[in-house]
Amino acid sequence: MTLILEPDTAVAHAWWWRTGDGPIDPADLALLSKDERDRAARFVHVRTAVGYVAGRAASRRILSELLDVPPAEIGLGRRPCPGCGDPLHGPPAVLHPDSPLWISISHTDGCGMLAVARVPVGVDVEVVREFPIEELAPATLTESERRVVLGAPGGDARTQAFLRCWTRKEAVLKAVGVGITTDLSAVETRPESSGPAVVAAGVPGTPESWTVTDLAVPGTWAAAISVPAEADGGHLDVRLHEHA
């Protein structure tokens, strides 16, 4: 059955899936381009390669249903970087067939995600694990974020607060198209709010503000998604799906 993506620009879809330890599924590998297979072969850790291959294959299968094109015919590449114009490190894009859709892909230990919208979109997923938060805070958090994160009880509560900041920043900057090449300590994500937050990325030539919200993935992971704030009037309608 072909999926239909709503014409409403205020709607974004996100799919998540589980990935294993390996080996790489030959059916997944068969859907990748030669460049993607070469990249997968360069990963040192098998689990990382499995996650990458599974993510590219899952993205093609999902897009196949949206675009009514066989998965093997979905061409994935990149848009030019909005910061420097380099075509090699801009945001991911559907190169074939011609499509109005914007996409974002993320994967972490055990999980991958794809976000799709009719406007620029960014998604990030991270496995919940221990971080040296006090060491990372000065370079990654704003002053108000540090108060929220470091003021949280130690252990899981502090980790979750930090990951809320981190995934929101990544989602916004991936939607912008520059990734974490900007100053993370200048991107305020308002982690005290559980609802959507409006974030300024400060990248010339891109929307001034972005709406970012957390995604209800299983507790093993933390995730967030973002679109331009003017596209949704400050309210982001996200449809979250599990891709088997």
Contacts in CASP RR format, 6 or more apart in sequence:
PFRMAT RR
TARGET T0000
AUTHOR 0000-0000-0000
METHOD contacts of the structure
MODEL  1
MTLILEPDTAVAHAWWWRTGDGPIDPADLALLSKDERDRAARFVHVRTAV
GYVAGRAASRRILSELLDVPPAEIGLGRRPCPGCGDPLHGPPAVLHPDSP
LWISISHTDGCGMLAVARVPVGVDVEVVREFPIEELAPATLTESERRVVL
GAPGGDARTQAFLRCWTRKEAVLKAVGVGITTDLSAVETRPESSGPAVVA
AGVPGTPESWTVTDLAVPGTWAAAISVPAEADGGHLDVRLHEHA
1 65 0 8 1.000
2 65 0 8 1.000
2 66 0 8 1.000
2 68 0 8 1.000
3 65 0 8 1.000
3 66 0 8 1.000
4 66 0 8 1.000
5 11 0 8 1.000
5 13 0 8 1.000
5 66 0 8 1.000
5 101 0 8 1.000
5 116 0 8 1.000
5 118 0 8 1.000
7 118 0 8 1.000
8 118 0 8 1.000
8 237 0 8 1.000
9 117 0 8 1.000
9 118 0 8 1.000
9 119 0 8 1.000
9 227 0 8 1.000
9 231 0 8 1.000
9 232 0 8 1.000
10 231 0 8 1.000
10 232 0 8 1.000
10 233 0 8 1.000
10 235 0 8 1.000
10 236 0 8 1.000
10 237 0 8 1.000
11 117 0 8 1.000
11 118 0 8 1.000
11 237 0 8 1.000
11 238 0 8 1.000
11 239 0 8 1.000
12 115 0 8 1.000
12 116 0 8 1.000
12 117 0 8 1.000
12 121 0 8 1.000
12 225 0 8 1.000
12 227 0 8 1.000
12 236 0 8 1.000
12 237 0 8 1.000
12 238 0 8 1.000
12 239 0 8 1.000
13 115 0 8 1.000
13 116 0 8 1.000
13 117 0 8 1.000
13 238 0 8 1.000
13 239 0 8 1.000
13 240 0 8 1.000
13 241 0 8 1.000
14 113 0 8 1.000
14 114 0 8 1.000
14 115 0 8 1.000
14 116 0 8 1.000
14 123 0 8 1.000
14 215 0 8 1.000
14 223 0 8 1.000
14 225 0 8 1.000
14 238 0 8 1.000
14 239 0 8 1.000
14 240 0 8 1.000
14 241 0 8 1.000
15 58 0 8 1.000
15 62 0 8 1.000
15 113 0 8 1.000
15 114 0 8 1.000
15 115 0 8 1.000
15 240 0 8 1.000
15 241 0 8 1.000
15 242 0 8 1.000
15 243 0 8 1.000
16 111 0 8 1.000
16 112 0 8 1.000
16 113 0 8 1.000
16 125 0 8 1.000
16 215 0 8 1.000
16 217 0 8 1.000
16 221 0 8 1.000
16 223 0 8 1.000
16 240 0 8 1.000
16 241 0 8 1.000
16 242 0 8 1.000
16 243 0 8 1.000
17 54 0 8 1.000
17 55 0 8 1.000
17 58 0 8 1.000
17 111 0 8 1.000
17 112 0 8 1.000
17 113 0 8 1.000
17 242 0 8 1.000
17 243 0 8 1.000
17 244 0 8 1.000
18 110 0 8 1.000
18 111 0 8 1.000
18 112 0 8 1.000
19 47 0 8 1.000
19 50 0 8 1.000
19 51 0 8 1.000
19 54 0 8 1.000
19 55 0 8 1.000
19 107 0 8 1.000
19 110 0 8 1.000
19 111 0 8 1.000
19 112 0 8 1.000
20 47 0 8 1.000
20 50 0 8 1.000
20 51 0 8 1.000
20 54 0 8 1.000
20 110 0 8 1.000
21 46 0 8 1.000
21 47 0 8 1.000
21 50 0 8 1.000
22 46 0 8 1.000
22 47 0 8 1.000
22 50 0 8 1.000
23 46 0 8 1.000
23 50 0 8 1.000
24 40 0 8 1.000
24 46 0 8 1.000
24 49 0 8 1.000
24 50 0 8 1.000
24 53 0 8 1.000
24 54 0 8 1.000
25 53 0 8 1.000
25 54 0 8 1.000
25 57 0 8 1.000
27 57 0 8 1.000
28 53 0 8 1.000
28 54 0 8 1.000
28 55 0 8 1.000
28 56 0 8 1.000
28 57 0 8 1.000
28 58 0 8 1.000
29 37 0 8 1.000
29 40 0 8 1.000
29 53 0 8 1.000
29 57 0 8 1.000
30 72 0 8 1.000
31 56 0 8 1.000
31 57 0 8 1.000
31 60 0 8 1.000
31 61 0 8 1.000
31 71 0 8 1.000
31 72 0 8 1.000
32 40 0 8 1.000
32 53 0 8 1.000
32 56 0 8 1.000
32 57 0 8 1.000
33 75 0 8 1.000
33 76 0 8 1.000
36 52 0 8 1.000
36 53 0 8 1.000
36 56 0 8 1.000
36 76 0 8 1.000
39 52 0 8 1.000
40 49 0 8 1.000
40 52 0 8 1.000
40 53 0 8 1.000
41 49 0 8 1.000
43 49 0 8 1.000
43 52 0 8 1.000
47 109 0 8 1.000
47 110 0 8 1.000
51 107 0 8 1.000
51 110 0 8 1.000
51 112 0 8 1.000
52 107 0 8 1.000
54 107 0 8 1.000
54 112 0 8 1.000
55 105 0 8 1.000
55 107 0 8 1.000
55 112 0 8 1.000
55 114 0 8 1.000
56 76 0 8 1.000
56 105 0 8 1.000
57 71 0 8 1.000
58 112 0 8 1.000
58 114 0 8 1.000
58 243 0 8 1.000
59 74 0 8 1.000
59 76 0 8 1.000
59 103 0 8 1.000
59 105 0 8 1.000
59 114 0 8 1.000
60 71 0 8 1.000
60 72 0 8 1.000
60 74 0 8 1.000
60 75 0 8 1.000
60 76 0 8 1.000
61 71 0 8 1.000
61 243 0 8 1.000
62 114 0 8 1.000
62 116 0 8 1.000
62 243 0 8 1.000
63 69 0 8 1.000
63 71 0 8 1.000
63 74 0 8 1.000
63 94 0 8 1.000
63 101 0 8 1.000
63 103 0 8 1.000
63 114 0 8 1.000
63 116 0 8 1.000
64 70 0 8 1.000
64 71 0 8 1.000
64 74 0 8 1.000
66 101 0 8 1.000
66 116 0 8 1.000
67 74 0 8 1.000
67 94 0 8 1.000
67 97 0 8 1.000
67 99 0 8 1.000
67 101 0 8 1.000
69 97 0 8 1.000
73 96 0 8 1.000
73 97 0 8 1.000
74 94 0 8 1.000
74 96 0 8 1.000
74 97 0 8 1.000
75 94 0 8 1.000
75 95 0 8 1.000
75 96 0 8 1.000
76 92 0 8 1.000
76 93 0 8 1.000
76 94 0 8 1.000
76 95 0 8 1.000
77 92 0 8 1.000
77 93 0 8 1.000
77 94 0 8 1.000
77 95 0 8 1.000
78 87 0 8 1.000
78 88 0 8 1.000
78 89 0 8 1.000
78 90 0 8 1.000
78 91 0 8 1.000
78 92 0 8 1.000
78 93 0 8 1.000
79 87 0 8 1.000
79 90 0 8 1.000
79 91 0 8 1.000
79 92 0 8 1.000
79 93 0 8 1.000
79 177 0 8 1.000
80 86 0 8 1.000
80 87 0 8 1.000
80 90 0 8 1.000
81 87 0 8 1.000
81 88 0 8 1.000
81 89 0 8 1.000
81 90 0 8 1.000
81 177 0 8 1.000
81 178 0 8 1.000
82 90 0 8 1.000
82 176 0 8 1.000
82 177 0 8 1.000
82 178 0 8 1.000
82 203 0 8 1.000
82 205 0 8 1.000
82 206 0 8 1.000
83 178 0 8 1.000
83 203 0 8 1.000
83 204 0 8 1.000
83 205 0 8 1.000
90 177 0 8 1.000
90 178 0 8 1.000
91 102 0 8 1.000
91 104 0 8 1.000
91 120 0 8 1.000
91 122 0 8 1.000
91 174 0 8 1.000
91 175 0 8 1.000
91 177 0 8 1.000
92 103 0 8 1.000
92 104 0 8 1.000
92 105 0 8 1.000
93 102 0 8 1.000
93 103 0 8 1.000
94 101 0 8 1.000
94 103 0 8 1.000
100 118 0 8 1.000
101 116 0 8 1.000
101 117 0 8 1.000
101 118 0 8 1.000
102 116 0 8 1.000
102 117 0 8 1.000
102 118 0 8 1.000
102 119 0 8 1.000
102 120 0 8 1.000
102 121 0 8 1.000
103 114 0 8 1.000
103 115 0 8 1.000
103 116 0 8 1.000
103 121 0 8 1.000
104 114 0 8 1.000
104 115 0 8 1.000
104 121 0 8 1.000
104 122 0 8 1.000
104 123 0 8 1.000
104 171 0 8 1.000
104 174 0 8 1.000
104 175 0 8 1.000
104 225 0 8 1.000
105 112 0 8 1.000
105 113 0 8 1.000
105 114 0 8 1.000
105 115 0 8 1.000
105 123 0 8 1.000
106 112 0 8 1.000
106 113 0 8 1.000
106 123 0 8 1.000
106 124 0 8 1.000
106 125 0 8 1.000
106 170 0 8 1.000
106 174 0 8 1.000
106 223 0 8 1.000
107 113 0 8 1.000
107 125 0 8 1.000
108 125 0 8 1.000
108 126 0 8 1.000
108 127 0 8 1.000
108 221 0 8 1.000
109 127 0 8 1.000
109 129 0 8 1.000
110 127 0 8 1.000
110 220 0 8 1.000
110 221 0 8 1.000
111 125 0 8 1.000
111 127 0 8 1.000
111 217 0 8 1.000
111 220 0 8 1.000
111 221 0 8 1.000
112 125 0 8 1.000
113 123 0 8 1.000
113 124 0 8 1.000
113 125 0 8 1.000
113 215 0 8 1.000
113 217 0 8 1.000
113 223 0 8 1.000
114 123 0 8 1.000
114 243 0 8 1.000
115 121 0 8 1.000
115 122 0 8 1.000
115 123 0 8 1.000
115 225 0 8 1.000
117 227 0 8 1.000
119 227 0 8 1.000
119 228 0 8 1.000
119 231 0 8 1.000
120 175 0 8 1.000
120 176 0 8 1.000
120 177 0 8 1.000
120 206 0 8 1.000
120 207 0 8 1.000
120 227 0 8 1.000
120 228 0 8 1.000
121 175 0 8 1.000
121 225 0 8 1.000
121 226 0 8 1.000
121 227 0 8 1.000
122 171 0 8 1.000
122 172 0 8 1.000
122 174 0 8 1.000
122 175 0 8 1.000
122 225 0 8 1.000
122 226 0 8 1.000
122 227 0 8 1.000
123 171 0 8 1.000
123 174 0 8 1.000
123 215 0 8 1.000
123 223 0 8 1.000
123 224 0 8 1.000
123 225 0 8 1.000
123 226 0 8 1.000
124 166 0 8 1.000
124 167 0 8 1.000
124 168 0 8 1.000
124 170 0 8 1.000
124 171 0 8 1.000
124 174 0 8 1.000
124 223 0 8 1.000
124 224 0 8 1.000
125 167 0 8 1.000
125 215 0 8 1.000
125 217 0 8 1.000
125 221 0 8 1.000
125 222 0 8 1.000
125 223 0 8 1.000
126 163 0 8 1.000
126 166 0 8 1.000
126 167 0 8 1.000
126 170 0 8 1.000
126 221 0 8 1.000
126 222 0 8 1.000
126 223 0 8 1.000
127 220 0 8 1.000
127 221 0 8 1.000
128 156 0 8 1.000
128 159 0 8 1.000
128 160 0 8 1.000
128 163 0 8 1.000
128 219 0 8 1.000
128 220 0 8 1.000
128 221 0 8 1.000
128 222 0 8 1.000
129 159 0 8 1.000
130 159 0 8 1.000
131 159 0 8 1.000
131 162 0 8 1.000
133 149 0 8 1.000
133 150 0 8 1.000
133 158 0 8 1.000
133 159 0 8 1.000
133 162 0 8 1.000
134 150 0 8 1.000
136 162 0 8 1.000
137 146 0 8 1.000
137 149 0 8 1.000
137 150 0 8 1.000
138 146 0 8 1.000
138 185 0 8 1.000
139 184 0 8 1.000
139 185 0 8 1.000
140 165 0 8 1.000
140 166 0 8 1.000
140 169 0 8 1.000
140 184 0 8 1.000
140 185 0 8 1.000
141 149 0 8 1.000
141 162 0 8 1.000
141 165 0 8 1.000
141 184 0 8 1.000
141 185 0 8 1.000
142 185 0 8 1.000
142 186 0 8 1.000
142 187 0 8 1.000
142 188 0 8 1.000
142 189 0 8 1.000
144 188 0 8 1.000
144 190 0 8 1.000
145 165 0 8 1.000
145 188 0 8 1.000
145 189 0 8 1.000
145 191 0 8 1.000
148 161 0 8 1.000
148 165 0 8 1.000
148 191 0 8 1.000
148 192 0 8 1.000
149 158 0 8 1.000
149 161 0 8 1.000
149 162 0 8 1.000
149 165 0 8 1.000
149 191 0 8 1.000
150 158 0 8 1.000
151 158 0 8 1.000
152 158 0 8 1.000
152 160 0 8 1.000
152 161 0 8 1.000
160 222 0 8 1.000
161 191 0 8 1.000
163 222 0 8 1.000
164 189 0 8 1.000
164 191 0 8 1.000
164 214 0 8 1.000
164 222 0 8 1.000
164 224 0 8 1.000
165 189 0 8 1.000
165 191 0 8 1.000
166 222 0 8 1.000
167 214 0 8 1.000
167 222 0 8 1.000
167 223 0 8 1.000
167 224 0 8 1.000
168 189 0 8 1.000
168 191 0 8 1.000
168 197 0 8 1.000
168 199 0 8 1.000
168 212 0 8 1.000
168 214 0 8 1.000
168 224 0 8 1.000
168 226 0 8 1.000
169 180 0 8 1.000
169 184 0 8 1.000
169 187 0 8 1.000
169 189 0 8 1.000
169 199 0 8 1.000
170 179 0 8 1.000
170 180 0 8 1.000
170 224 0 8 1.000
171 212 0 8 1.000
171 224 0 8 1.000
171 225 0 8 1.000
171 226 0 8 1.000
172 187 0 8 1.000
172 189 0 8 1.000
172 199 0 8 1.000
172 201 0 8 1.000
172 210 0 8 1.000
172 212 0 8 1.000
172 226 0 8 1.000
173 179 0 8 1.000
173 180 0 8 1.000
173 181 0 8 1.000
173 182 0 8 1.000
173 187 0 8 1.000
173 201 0 8 1.000
173 203 0 8 1.000
174 226 0 8 1.000
175 210 0 8 1.000
175 226 0 8 1.000
175 227 0 8 1.000
175 228 0 8 1.000
176 201 0 8 1.000
176 203 0 8 1.000
176 206 0 8 1.000
176 207 0 8 1.000
176 210 0 8 1.000
177 206 0 8 1.000
178 203 0 8 1.000
182 201 0 8 1.000
182 202 0 8 1.000
182 203 0 8 1.000
186 202 0 8 1.000
187 199 0 8 1.000
187 200 0 8 1.000
187 201 0 8 1.000
188 199 0 8 1.000
188 200 0 8 1.000
189 197 0 8 1.000
189 199 0 8 1.000
189 212 0 8 1.000
190 197 0 8 1.000
190 199 0 8 1.000
194 214 0 8 1.000
195 213 0 8 1.000
195 214 0 8 1.000
196 211 0 8 1.000
196 212 0 8 1.000
196 213 0 8 1.000
196 234 0 8 1.000
196 235 0 8 1.000
196 236 0 8 1.000
197 211 0 8 1.000
197 212 0 8 1.000
197 213 0 8 1.000
198 209 0 8 1.000
198 210 0 8 1.000
198 211 0 8 1.000
198 212 0 8 1.000
198 229 0 8 1.000
198 234 0 8 1.000
199 209 0 8 1.000
199 210 0 8 1.000
199 211 0 8 1.000
199 212 0 8 1.000
199 226 0 8 1.000
200 208 0 8 1.000
200 209 0 8 1.000
200 210 0 8 1.000
201 207 0 8 1.000
201 210 0 8 1.000
202 208 0 8 1.000
207 228 0 8 1.000
207 229 0 8 1.000
207 230 0 8 1.000
208 229 0 8 1.000
209 228 0 8 1.000
209 229 0 8 1.000
209 230 0 8 1.000
210 226 0 8 1.000
210 227 0 8 1.000
210 228 0 8 1.000
210 229 0 8 1.000
211 226 0 8 1.000
211 227 0 8 1.000
211 228 0 8 1.000
211 229 0 8 1.000
211 231 0 8 1.000
211 232 0 8 1.000
211 233 0 8 1.000
211 234 0 8 1.000
211 235 0 8 1.000
211 236 0 8 1.000
212 224 0 8 1.000
212 225 0 8 1.000
212 226 0 8 1.000
212 236 0 8 1.000
213 224 0 8 1.000
213 225 0 8 1.000
213 226 0 8 1.000
213 236 0 8 1.000
213 238 0 8 1.000
214 222 0 8 1.000
214 223 0 8 1.000
214 224 0 8 1.000
215 223 0 8 1.000
215 224 0 8 1.000
215 225 0 8 1.000
215 238 0 8 1.000
215 240 0 8 1.000
216 240 0 8 1.000
217 223 0 8 1.000
217 240 0 8 1.000
225 236 0 8 1.000
225 238 0 8 1.000
226 236 0 8 1.000
227 236 0 8 1.000
END
